[in-house]
Amino acid sequence: MAVENAENGKTGIQVIARAAAILRAMRDQPDGMSLGQIAAAVSLPRSTVQRIVGALQTERFVIAVANGGGLKLGPELGALADATHYNIVEQCRLHLAELSQATGETADLSVLRGDKMIFLDQVPGTQRLRAISSVGEVFPITTTANGRACLANLPRNEALKLAEQEWARQNVQPNSAKLEHVLDEVAKNGIAHDNNEHTDGICAIGFAFEDWLGNSHAISVPVPTSRFSRQSEAIETAIRTTQKNIAKMMDRGKFP
């Protein structure tokens, strides 16, 4: 009986993992996907995908697109995502405040959405000259510390695909080799830098983490270039402390 229960548990975990993979594939295609397209994206048999999608439709995590346009994420998943958005902001607020207090600089929380970083929260620094962004503001992924940190946490082919989308939208010359070198350094060091590459006069340091639903977020500290060189070591130390605290918070949110 114990062996049978263990096997059932493994099967249940596998189904959940497959359903999560299907939802993530559909997240990147808001206009809808066919069963065949989903199956190809997650490397599963069409019959398996059809069975899992059917269960997701029953729970309204997936809905049919009008006029035979396939399937897309449903309203119930959106409601959960909204709840998670507010929760992650609430959970990270104290860490942002502590980071800002430790550095005297602004501390930001952002989330990766497609090929863009969206700012969710910010604690302003105490310096007279400080870097400030608006909640909801959209930033690029290839030239910012928070964007690079999130890209480095993704499978490399997925990261490059998002970068290519950004380059095409901005009509700039692609440079995959340079970006891969940058991402290698981020993966090695655990943190990312932006040295006047996004905004002239502003440098930044940041790190990325996943929330409990697998959404990629970043916490970063933007600093006016005029004092970055003398502050960078202390900021990096504070960033790494916050990184450890966030990792502990995420672990506490997991079931044993």
Residue pairs with C-beta under 8 A, 6 or more apart in sequence:
15 52
18 42
18 44
18 48
18 52
19 52
19 55
19 56
20 214
21 42
21 44
22 38
22 42
22 44
22 49
22 52
22 53
22 56
23 56
23 61
23 62
23 73
23 77
24 214
25 33
25 38
25 41
25 42
26 33
26 38
26 62
26 71
26 72
26 73
27 73
28 114
29 37
29 72
30 72
30 73
31 65
31 69
31 72
32 65
32 69
32 70
32 71
32 72
33 41
33 70
33 71
33 72
34 70
34 71
35 46
35 49
35 50
35 53
35 70
35 71
36 46
37 70
38 49
38 53
38 71
39 45
39 46
39 48
39 49
42 49
53 62
53 71
56 62
56 74
57 63
57 64
57 71
57 74
59 76
60 74
60 75
60 76
60 77
61 73
61 74
61 76
61 77
62 71
62 72
62 73
62 74
62 77
63 71
63 72
63 73
63 74
63 75
64 70
64 71
65 71
65 72
80 213
81 213
84 211
84 212
84 213
84 215
85 111
85 120
88 109
88 111
88 120
88 211
88 215
88 217
89 109
89 120
89 121
91 249
92 109
92 121
92 217
92 219
92 246
93 121
93 123
95 219
95 242
95 245
95 246
95 249
96 107
96 108
96 109
96 121
96 122
96 123
96 219
97 107
97 123
98 242
98 245
99 107
99 123
99 219
99 221
99 238
99 239
99 242
100 106
100 107
100 123
100 124
100 125
100 126
102 238
102 241
103 125
103 221
103 231
103 234
103 235
103 238
104 125
104 126
104 127
105 125
105 127
105 130
105 131
105 221
105 222
105 223
105 231
105 235
106 122
106 123
106 124
106 125
106 130
106 131
106 132
106 221
106 222
107 122
107 123
107 125
107 219
107 220
107 221
107 242
108 119
108 121
108 122
108 133
108 146
108 206
108 218
108 219
108 220
108 221
108 222
109 119
109 120
109 121
109 122
109 217
109 218
109 219
110 117
110 118
110 119
110 120
110 139
110 146
110 217
110 218
110 220
111 117
111 118
111 120
111 215
111 216
111 217
111 218
112 141
112 147
112 150
112 208
112 215
112 216
112 217
112 218
114 162
114 165
115 141
115 162
115 163
115 165
115 166
115 169
116 138
116 139
116 140
116 141
116 166
117 138
117 139
117 140
117 141
117 144
117 146
117 147
117 150
117 218
118 136
118 137
118 138
118 139
119 133
119 134
119 135
119 136
119 137
119 138
119 139
120 135
120 217
121 135
122 132
122 133
122 135
124 130
124 132
125 131
127 224
127 227
129 224
129 226
129 227
130 224
131 202
131 204
131 222
131 223
131 224
133 139
133 222
139 146
139 147
139 198
140 147
140 166
140 170
140 198
141 147
141 148
141 150
141 151
141 162
141 163
141 166
142 148
142 151
142 163
142 166
142 167
142 179
143 194
143 197
143 198
144 194
144 197
144 198
144 204
144 206
144 220
145 191
145 192
145 193
145 194
145 204
145 205
145 206
145 218
145 220
145 222
146 192
146 204
146 206
146 208
146 218
146 219
146 220
147 192
147 218
148 182
148 183
148 186
148 192
148 193
148 194
148 206
149 186
149 191
149 192
149 206
149 207
149 208
149 218
149 220
150 208
150 216
150 217
150 218
151 159
151 162
151 163
151 179
151 183
151 186
152 159
152 183
152 186
152 187
152 192
152 208
153 208
153 210
153 216
154 162
154 216
156 180
156 183
159 179
159 183
160 176
160 179
160 180
163 174
163 176
163 179
164 174
164 176
167 173
167 174
182 192
186 192
190 207
190 240
190 243
191 205
191 206
191 207
191 236
191 239
191 240
191 243
192 205
192 206
192 207
192 208
193 203
193 204
193 205
194 202
194 203
194 204
194 205
194 206
194 222
195 203
196 202
196 203
196 225
198 204
201 224
201 225
201 226
202 222
202 223
202 224
202 225
203 222
203 223
203 224
203 225
203 228
203 232
204 220
204 221
204 222
204 223
205 220
205 221
205 223
205 232
205 235
205 236
205 239
206 218
206 219
206 220
206 221
206 239
207 218
207 219
207 220
207 239
207 240
207 242
207 243
208 216
208 217
208 218
209 216
209 217
209 218
209 219
209 243
209 246
209 247
209 250
210 216
210 217
210 250
211 217
211 250
212 250
212 253
212 254
219 239
219 242
219 243
219 246
221 235
221 238
221 239
223 231
223 232
223 235
